[in-house]
């Protein structure tokens, strides 16, 4: 029997970042044959005709601005609306899928109705993520603004941890995410694996003529924040001979205090700070390697996007296990600057090795698309349906006000 899914996403589905991720998840499951009812705050990009769509923060052209309600209040309103709709959908739904900070009432109602639930984990366990980023900020002497995603927020942490407990299963997109939950004492059978992917219409290789003796072209893509480990990439780049003839381009917006802290390294002639860019696929096609030494991740989406463009990932082991060291990527331990510098030195001097890694990226890429990810997510739904409702709700504390 085909899984029937209620996918509850509180943001603008089809917009940027996780909104784009959620859109591709729904489309991928639709292509895999799943039947879906989507409750979302706003539809930014249309979903397939076979998906039943309801908006919680919009009616036609009329929308409730998130900034007017406040971010957290908007998510709670979405959650309340979905929870109230759920009993009427009971006979049409097999599994409920929620997202962080927008699922407590929905999860409780689903449990009362006997419906299994999965909670999306687009990042590592939040307690771990807060701690890792806070520790690194203290080490660097960079103060994280209170409105930053990884700035410690006890109310949000408490709410997310209640969702972790109340959800029957947690959808984890990488082995790294699984490990952070296992370290917090979660049972392995509660952690369902899936992956994210890339759009092959957007990310694809270009013909690459022999560039001869031109220097190594490295690229960083993402928000230039402490958690992405850009400081490790810069330090390693400047220790390697790659900086003598090559170019390291940085595409992303900086946290101002972090940019100030890195100013001396950013001023090196081999480093180009591009700011936010809308031509990332073209940048990847024009680069040899992607540098992403993150200290914590949920899933390094740019890694598979780079692979699809023939841009070899040089990344930390926090990114994604789809980057296999020595096959389609060079992988290093978090914060190991010496290892990164050695990898850059190898790729600078051994272009045959670089070419072999690039060919492996392109060979693996067809299995890493959003279509493939949709099939795997549908499998995770079916595992949740087969496993049923888990846990004892009585041990949970009431939701924060």
Secondary structure as UniProt FT lines:
FT   STRAND          4..13
FT   HELIX           18..32
FT   STRAND          35..43
FT   TURN            49..50
FT   STRAND          52..55
FT   STRAND          58..59
FT   TURN            60..61
FT   STRAND          62..63
FT   HELIX           66..69
FT   HELIX           71..89
FT   HELIX           90..92
FT   STRAND          95..98
FT   TURN            100..101
FT   HELIX           104..113
FT   STRAND          116..121
FT   HELIX           126..140
FT   TURN            146..147
FT   TURN            149..150
FT   HELIX           154..166
FT   STRAND          169..172
FT   HELIX           175..182
FT   TURN            183..185
FT   HELIX           188..190
FT   STRAND          191..193
FT   TURN            200..202
FT   TURN            212..213
FT   STRAND          217..221
FT   HELIX           226..228
FT   HELIX           230..239
FT   HELIX           242..245
FT   STRAND          247..251
FT   HELIX           256..261
FT   HELIX           263..266
FT   TURN            269..270
FT   STRAND          271..275
FT   HELIX           280..285
FT   STRAND          289..292
FT   HELIX           301..308
FT   TURN            309..310
FT   STRAND          312..316
FT   TURN            317..318
FT   TURN            321..322
FT   TURN            326..328
FT   STRAND          329..332
FT   TURN            334..335
FT   HELIX           337..349
FT   HELIX           351..365
FT   HELIX           366..368
FT   HELIX           370..387
FT   HELIX           393..395
//
